[in-house]
Amino acid sequence: MMKEFSTEYKESIGEASTVHILKIFDKFTQSNWLIADTYNSLIAAFGKRFDEFSFKELAAFNLGLSRVGLRQQDILTESVKRITDFADKVEESG
């Protein structure tokens, strides 16, 4: 299944929901998949739907990156920025 995704479905993953992107990403990172092209497709899908991910999903995606040693500083920075911006808005309105 993983090899099939890597060759057949990587182009269409950007149309998947955040839940599905995260589940697929988690499956690959937990199995320590080593094909960078697969991760590039999943990271592109993550970027496409970035604003739709919940804070918990953002954290899970970053954990997966860390699990396989992918240093995506831009993703971590933007995830933290989104979370802190939200916290600032809540504090201002509270």
Order of alpha helices (4+ residues) and beta strands (2+ residues): alpha-alpha-alpha-alpha
